């Protein structure tokens, strides 16, 4: 029995001494409460009852920021959520400088999101999202730098507008489309009038062109499958014959 007890104690002692860290992990080693350094990856040997290790992941964390109620600068109430991408670059600072760097970064992102978006107008939130993302990333990265945390990107995911605001924006968009359609139609009418004026000038200089146009129209009508075609004949077409009759 004593041998079995000793063997069990030895196994427990070895288990408390040996740690294995993955490639993306680092271990912050505390010896009697004081930090002696950062180790890993691979096999780590600890002194039982004296050393304590806290693991820190170096992988990038994608964290959702819950929807935040925000009142924009032009007094529009919206709900906005976002996602932030960050990672611990300095494991020692991430453990010592802040109690829980994941929770602290999440709370900081929420307060910063409300603060920055509350200073912008609704149109800016909808049209200048890239600029807002960059501003959020810069501010968060600055505040998390003392914790050894690097914020690499911030993306505003969704902006939830009130129903009455959505209806007003839909009406505004419809009115804008109608305005553009009227402008395009007016420009087309202007171009057509210019061409007609140009054609009138040509006809005035050479009256025979109207007769050629008339004959072309007749040929187009004749090409259709009509049993009977009635069309007027301009008297100008008979003037040459009438003149020949008089001369004869």
Buried (B, 14 or more C-beta within 10 A) or exposed (E): EEEEEEEEEEEEEEEEEEBEBEEEBBBBBBEEEEEEEBBBBEEBEBEEEEBBBBBBBBEEBEEEBEBBEBEBEEEBEBBBBBBBBBBBBBBBBBBBBBEEBBEBBBEBBBEBBBEBBEEBBBEBBEEBBEEBBEBBBEBBBEBBBEBBBBBEBBBBEEBEBEEEEEEEBEEEEEEEEEEEEEEEEEEEEEEEEEEEEEEEEEEEEEEEEBEEEBEEEEEEEEEEEEEEEEEEEEEEEEEEEEEEEEEE
